Each structure stands twice: as C-alpha cells, then as structure tokens.
Amino acid sequence: MWRCTGPRWSLEGEAGGERRFRQGLGGYCAERGAERVSALPAGKRLAFSVVGERRCLGVRRGGRRIVCPYEAVITGTAARDQCEACARLDRSRSVAADTMADDPRPYGVYLAYFGPGLVKVGITAAERGAARLVEQGAVAYAWLGRGPLMAARRAEAVLGSALAVPDRFAKEAKRAARGALPAVAERRAELAELHARARGLPGWPETLEPVGFAFGDHTELFGLDRIPADAAELGAMTADAEVVGEVLTGVGADVYVRIRVSGVSAVSPGASASPASPVFPGGAVPSAPPASGAAGAGGGPVRSGGMDGVGEVVAVLDARLLSGWVLGAARGGVTTVPVREAPYGRGARRGGAEGEGGQEGLF
C-alpha cells in the first residue's frame, strides 16, 4: 500500500544536458520500504480519491523513513504529516528547530521574492542549491552569503532586526501575490536594492563569505502565466473525497488544477481531455471523463459546463494536505473536495507564519 508523502521537487535531465526541477507527488510503501515520485506535468489528467484514514508518515533519518510506531491518525486539515510524538523526534535533531547547531555543512543565506513587498530571508544547506527556493514557491531570489550554520543564522537575525525582513509568509499571501506580479525588471530591482542594503549592514558575520548580486527567476519553471488571479481553493481532504481534473502548473507545494465540479453555469463549449495517468503503483487512476472547457487566454479561469450541470473551474490544491493518505481510483466524474473562492482579492497580501513548521525543515 502506497501512502502519499506530499509535494516533491526533483531534478531531471533534459536534452543537451540541461537539468531542471520537476514537481511531483511522493509516495511511500512501508511493506516494501520503498519510495517513489510520480510527476505532475502540465496537462496530466487526475482522477483519484483519498482512501481510508490519513496516517502519520513517521520520521526521515539518515536517508530512510522510520515508520510511525503508533500508526497515528492525523487530521485532514494539518499541513504537517506527523503525529506529535514523531514531530518531537523530528525536532530533536533539526536545523529548522535550532537543535542541530553542530551541522558541519556550509549554508547559504538567501532573499526570496514572492511579490511586491513580500521578500523574506532564509538559509539552506549550500549543497541543495536552489531546491529550497523552489519548494517554497519563490518567484525570484538572490543569494547573500555562504558560510557556517551559525554565521548564516546570525545574518538571518541581523536582517530581521535591522531591516525588518521576515523569515516566512503565509501561503495565502504568496497565492494572492501571484495574481498581481510586476514585470521581471521590477522584481529584479526590488531584490537588488534590498541585497545592497543587507550587505551594507554592520554586524555582518565575518565568517560568512559575501555573494555578489545575481538574480534568479522562476517564471518559466512555475508557469506563472498559466495561473489565474482569482483561482478558487480546494479545501481539506476527507475519506473518499475525489479530485478529477487536469494539472495546469505547480508552484512550491501548490498544484493548480482545472477541476470538474457540479453545479457550474455554462460559459463556453469545451475541448477534449486526455486519459488520466497512474498516481502510484497499486493505486492507479482510471481515465477521467471528458472535460467540457479549456483555459482562456493567458491561463485565466474558465467556468464551463454542459447540460448535465458539470463544468470546470481552476483551483489551487495545497499538496501537503495529500500527505499521509492512500490515493486510489476515483469512482465519480467530478471533484468532491470542498471548493471555495479565494478569500482575498487580486494582489491582496497578508503576512504571518506558514503553519507550525516554520521553514518546514526542508534543508
């Protein structure tokens, strides 16, 4: 039995030797002690249900997963996929929880841009490169320095106290900003200005090697032009809830899907759909029913339907809410997960913590 382990970004090779990130869903089979990732490329048809109970995924240590000894059931609304006992064990040896100060690896300090005025500071193991930025859904980024863990932590604290640069934003703020992003040149200018101010601060750790300004941007990787400003949101999973639709793109832990729902008024006649693809071995999804709509210009939201009252809407799913569930075949032809309109307007922003995990321990 394969349980979903949530969103995973992995590197893959391409023609000409170029390597780039690819979003997928992780899966773990305790009986086999095996893990795998199922890709979520744009255009992939989905038709799956969540089966049984959502259970704790245990702890990863030394490159392997330690199964939760309690087989604990966890709530469907939590972004964290661990019970309290496993979470405590995880935090006992964690850079994110500051309980691993003796980590000898070099760390990088970065600025991550999510939208106008939404720039945070963070650290990540240098060996991971830009993976942490991709996992967070950073639209753009720039490195500030590289050095020992505690020096990186001090630089992070200096920026927070001297320039009021936060170390996290709520997912709602990130989502809202994606619908009102300025031109790439403006993003670059905002990051460059903050980078220069940060490097000029007194109290910069001497052991942290400075990094000159170099702008990185994820517009193409995330397919930001395919994201509508007013995308709806999928709520928490419950047993037997189903998702039926097509992947538009993915940003961080979010997956944007054109889903099939009931009770949608007809707006435009439709296009055909390709067959659905398997999610995990032993939990394959069947071919999805024909779709009845397509994205509008620029990937805007489309609410279309036919005589049967079934139509389509673009919605965003926090894939972390799938972790701990078994994903089986959908039995119906529509999405039954609660769908709600985004609780913010175009370009609205709200700060705050992004769940209990802080930087979520993904170093």
C-alpha positions in Angstrom: 0.0 0.0 0.0 1.4 3.3 -1.1 0.8 6.4 1.0 1.3 9.9 -0.4 4.2 11.8 1.1 3.2 15.2 -0.3 4.8 17.5 -2.9 8.3 16.7 -4.1 10.5 18.8 -6.5 13.3 16.7 -8.1 15.9 17.4 -10.7 15.8 15.7 -14.0 18.0 15.7 -17.1 16.9 17.2 -20.4 18.1 17.3 -24.0 21.5 19.0 -24.2 22.4 18.0 -20.7 20.4 20.8 -19.0 18.9 19.9 -15.7 15.8 21.4 -14.2 13.3 20.9 -11.4 10.1 18.9 -11.8 7.1 18.9 -9.5 5.6 15.6 -8.4 3.9 13.7 -5.5 6.0 11.5 -3.3 4.8 8.0 -2.3 6.0 5.5 0.4 5.2 1.8 0.7 6.0 0.6 4.3 5.7 -3.1 3.3 8.4 -2.7 0.7 10.4 0.0 2.4 10.3 1.8 -1.0 9.7 5.4 -2.0 9.0 7.0 -5.4 7.8 10.2 -7.0 5.0 10.5 -9.6 5.5 13.5 -11.8 2.8 16.2 -12.1 3.5 17.8 -15.5 1.2 20.4 -17.1 -1.6 18.6 -18.9 -1.6 15.5 -16.7 -5.2 14.2 -16.1 -6.0 13.4 -12.5 -8.8 11.2 -11.2 -8.1 10.0 -7.7 -9.8 9.6 -4.3 -8.3 9.6 -0.8 -8.9 6.3 0.9 -9.3 5.1 4.5 -7.6 7.3 7.2 -4.8 9.9 7.0 -1.9 8.5 9.0 1.4 9.8 10.3 4.3 9.3 7.9 6.9 8.9 10.7 10.4 10.4 10.6 13.1 10.5 7.9 16.6 9.9 9.3 19.8 9.1 7.5 18.1 9.0 4.1 15.4 6.5 5.1 12.0 6.6 6.6 11.2 5.4 10.1 7.6 4.3 10.3 5.4 5.8 13.0 5.2 3.1 15.7 1.7 4.2 16.7 0.2 4.3 13.1 -1.3 7.5 14.4 -4.3 9.1 12.6 -3.9 12.8 11.8 -6.4 15.5 10.9 -7.1 16.3 7.3 -6.6 20.0 7.8 -3.0 20.0 9.0 -0.1 20.8 6.7 2.2 18.7 8.9 2.1 15.0 8.1 3.3 13.8 11.6 1.7 13.0 14.9 3.0 14.9 17.9 5.4 12.1 19.0 7.1 11.9 15.6 7.2 15.6 15.3 9.0 15.9 18.7 11.5 13.3 17.5 12.0 15.2 14.2 12.6 18.5 16.1 15.2 16.8 18.4 17.7 16.8 15.5 16.6 19.6 13.2 18.3 22.7 11.8 14.9 24.3 11.4 14.2 23.8 15.2 17.8 25.0 16.1 18.6 21.6 17.6 21.4 20.8 15.2 23.9 23.6 15.8 26.8 21.3 15.1 25.9 20.6 11.5 29.3 21.0 9.7 27.8 21.7 6.2 28.2 25.1 4.7 24.9 27.1 4.4 23.7 29.8 2.1 21.7 32.8 3.1 19.1 34.0 0.5 16.5 36.6 -0.2 13.3 35.1 -1.6 10.8 37.2 -3.6 7.1 36.3 -3.7 5.6 39.6 -4.8 5.9 43.4 -4.2 6.9 43.9 -0.6 6.9 40.2 0.0 10.6 39.4 0.4 11.9 37.1 3.1 15.3 35.9 4.3 16.2 32.3 4.8 19.0 29.8 5.0 19.5 26.4 3.3 22.3 23.9 3.1 24.6 25.1 0.2 24.6 21.6 -1.3 20.9 21.9 -2.0 21.3 24.9 -4.3 18.1 26.5 -5.3 15.9 23.5 -4.2 14.7 25.3 -1.1 13.6 28.3 -3.1 11.6 26.1 -5.5 10.0 24.2 -2.6 8.8 27.5 -1.1 7.4 28.8 -4.3 9.8 31.8 -4.5 9.1 33.7 -7.7 12.6 35.2 -7.7 15.7 35.1 -5.4 19.2 36.2 -4.8 22.0 34.8 -2.6 23.6 36.9 0.1 26.4 34.8 1.5 27.7 31.4 2.3 29.4 30.0 5.4 29.0 28.0 8.7 25.5 27.4 10.0 25.7 29.7 13.0 27.1 32.5 10.9 24.2 32.0 8.4 21.7 32.1 11.4 23.3 35.4 12.6 23.0 37.0 9.2 19.3 36.0 9.1 18.8 37.5 12.5 20.6 40.8 11.5 18.3 41.3 8.5 15.3 40.6 10.7 16.2 43.1 13.4 17.8 45.9 11.2 15.7 45.8 8.1 12.5 44.0 9.4 12.9 41.3 6.7 10.7 38.4 7.8 11.7 34.7 7.6 8.3 33.5 6.4 4.9 34.4 4.8 1.5 32.7 5.0 0.6 30.7 1.9 -2.4 33.0 1.4 -0.1 35.9 1.0 2.0 34.0 -1.6 -1.0 32.9 -3.5 -2.5 36.3 -3.7 0.7 37.9 -4.9 1.0 35.5 -7.8 -2.1 37.1 -9.4 -0.6 40.6 -9.5 3.1 40.2 -10.2 5.0 43.1 -11.7 7.4 42.8 -14.6 10.6 40.8 -14.1 12.7 44.0 -14.2 10.8 45.4 -11.2 11.3 42.2 -9.3 15.0 42.3 -10.0 15.2 46.0 -8.9 13.5 45.3 -5.6 15.8 42.4 -4.8 18.9 44.3 -5.9 18.0 47.2 -3.7 17.4 45.0 -0.6 20.6 43.0 -1.4 22.7 46.1 -1.3 21.2 47.3 1.9 21.7 43.9 3.5 25.3 43.8 2.6 25.9 47.2 4.0 24.6 46.4 7.4 27.0 46.5 10.4 27.3 43.2 12.4 27.6 41.0 9.3 29.3 37.8 10.4 33.0 37.7 9.4 32.9 34.0 8.6 30.1 34.4 6.1 31.5 34.8 2.6 29.5 37.5 0.7 27.9 36.7 -2.6 27.5 39.3 -5.3 24.1 40.1 -6.5 22.8 37.6 -9.1 19.1 37.4 -10.0 17.3 34.2 -10.2 13.7 33.9 -11.6 11.2 31.0 -11.7 8.6 32.5 -14.1 9.1 29.8 -16.7 9.6 26.9 -14.2 6.4 27.7 -12.4 4.4 28.5 -15.5 3.2 31.8 -13.8 1.4 32.9 -16.9 -1.0 30.0 -16.6 -2.1 31.0 -13.1 -5.4 33.0 -12.9 -5.6 35.8 -10.4 -8.8 34.6 -8.9 -8.2 30.8 -8.7 -10.5 29.0 -6.3 -9.1 26.9 -3.5 -9.5 23.2 -2.7 -10.1 22.5 1.0 -9.0 19.7 3.3 -9.4 16.1 2.2 -11.8 13.7 3.9 -12.2 10.0 3.4 -13.5 9.1 -0.1 -13.1 12.7 -1.3 -12.2 12.8 -5.0 -10.2 15.1 -7.3 -11.0 15.0 -11.1 -9.3 17.4 -13.5 -6.1 18.4 -15.2 -2.9 19.9 -13.9 -2.2 23.4 -15.1 1.1 24.0 -13.3 2.7 23.8 -9.9 4.3 26.4 -7.5 6.0 25.2 -4.4 3.6 23.0 -2.5 0.6 24.3 -4.6 -0.8 22.5 -7.6 -3.1 24.4 -9.9 -5.8 22.1 -11.4 -8.7 22.7 -13.8 -11.2 20.5 -11.9 -14.6 19.1 -12.8 -17.3 20.2 -10.4 -21.1 20.1 -10.3 -23.5 23.0 -10.4 -21.4 25.3 -12.7 -23.1 27.5 -15.2 -22.2 27.1 -18.8 -19.8 29.8 -20.2 -18.1 28.2 -23.2 -18.2 25.0 -25.1 -15.4 22.6 -24.4 -12.3 20.8 -25.5 -11.4 17.2 -25.2 -9.4 15.6 -22.4 -6.5 13.1 -22.5 -6.6 10.0 -20.4 -5.7 10.1 -16.7 -2.4 8.7 -15.6 -1.5 6.5 -12.7 -0.6 8.1 -9.4 1.2 5.3 -7.6 1.6 1.6 -8.3 -1.4 -0.3 -6.9 -3.4 2.9 -6.8 -3.8 3.7 -10.5 -6.4 6.2 -11.6 -8.7 5.4 -14.5 -9.4 7.6 -17.5 -11.1 10.8 -16.5 -14.5 11.6 -18.0 -14.4 14.0 -21.0 -13.8 17.6 -19.9 -16.0 20.4 -21.0 -13.9 23.5 -21.1 -10.5 25.0 -21.6 -8.4 27.7 -20.2 -9.0 31.2 -21.5 -6.3 33.5 -22.8 -3.3 33.7 -20.5 -4.5 30.7 -18.5 -7.4 32.6 -16.9 -10.1 30.8 -15.0 -12.8 29.2 -17.0 -16.2 28.0 -15.6 -17.8 26.0 -18.3 -20.4 23.3 -18.4 -22.9 21.3 -20.3 -26.5 20.2 -20.0 -25.6 17.8 -17.1 -24.6 20.7 -14.8 -21.0 19.6 -14.7 -18.4 22.2 -15.5 -14.9 23.3 -14.8 -13.1 25.8 -12.6 -9.4 26.5 -11.9 -8.5 25.8 -8.3 -5.3 25.5 -6.3 -4.5 22.5 -4.1 -2.0 22.5 -1.2 -0.4 19.2 -2.0 0.8 18.9 1.6 -2.8 18.0 2.5 -2.5 14.8 0.5 0.4 13.5 2.6 -0.5 10.5 4.7 -3.4 9.5 2.6 -3.7 6.4 0.3 -4.6 7.6 -3.2 -7.0 5.3 -5.0 -9.1 5.4 -8.2 -11.8 7.9 -8.4 -15.3 6.4 -8.8 -17.1 9.5 -10.0 -16.6 12.1 -12.6 -16.4 15.3 -10.6 -14.3 16.8 -7.7 -16.0 16.3 -4.3 -13.4 18.1 -2.2 -14.8 21.4 -0.9 -14.1 24.3 -3.3 -14.2 27.9 -2.2 -13.4 31.2 -3.8 -10.1 32.7 -2.8 -10.5 34.7 0.4 -8.5 37.6 -0.9 -8.7 39.9 -3.9 -6.2 40.4 -6.7 -2.9 41.4 -5.3 -4.0 41.3 -1.6 -1.3 40.3 0.9 -1.2 39.0 4.4 1.9 38.1 6.4 2.3 35.7 9.2 3.6 32.2 9.9 3.2 29.5 7.3 2.0 26.7 9.6 3.8 25.2 12.5 6.8 24.0 10.6 8.4 27.4 10.1 10.7 26.6 7.2 9.3 23.1 7.3 12.6 21.5 8.0 13.4 21.1 4.2 17.1 21.8 4.3 
